[in-house]
Amino acid sequence: MPIRAVIFDFGGVLVRTEDDGGRRKWEERLSLPRGGLARLVFESEVSVQAMRGRLSEEAVWQYVARTLGLNAAELEELRRDFWAGDRMDPVLFDFLRRLRPRYRTGLLSNAWDSARQVFTGKYGLGNVLDVLVISAEEGVMKPEARIYQIALERLGVRPEEAVFVDDIEENVLGARKVGLHGVHFRDTEQVLAEVRRHLDGE
């Protein structure tokens, strides 16, 4: 059955932290291990609940502030520095843009309640995507089967008609269990080659 839709993850795939200098600054200031700040922000139970839509993004940052003992001004500076090194992959962005209208395009992200505004406003993804499925809006997260099914329903395709790309192997395996063609992102060149093979019917 031919492919009719391509679905990408956001963080770690379309947008990646190319410069971690801002995060390293805070890790050094607060005596955190390398990568410790990102783990605190993304992997805490507060963050997971926010990705399920049960708490707000603000709750996550207030938790970070309490945990690290930051005042309001310090928290504002940390938030600014935390995202400062994130960059959209222009090659993948252009690839998605060129897929339409022949293919339907979607995004499937475990993200907080503010994500849609960031994805469409800051990064312009509304211009290249037909569907954006965000965990906080749906109340379910990858790798749970239901969130992949939501994306498929909104794209109007069957599982075997869609390719899904994610940098987290567990999420790729979750997609494959539902019946999608899962591609594990490692770098831009590799993922483009694998997705194109699916589109060419190999």
Protein Blocks (a to p, Z undefined) as FASTA:
>chain_A
ZZfbdcddfehilpccfblklmmmmmmmnopaehklmmmmmmmmklmmmmnopacfklmm
mmmmmmnopafklmmmmmmmmmmmgccdfklmmmmmmmpmkbccdddddddfklmmmmmm
mnommmmcfbdcdfklnopacfbfklmmmmmmmnopafklpccddfbfklmmmmmmnopa
cdddfbfklmmmmmmmmmnoZZ
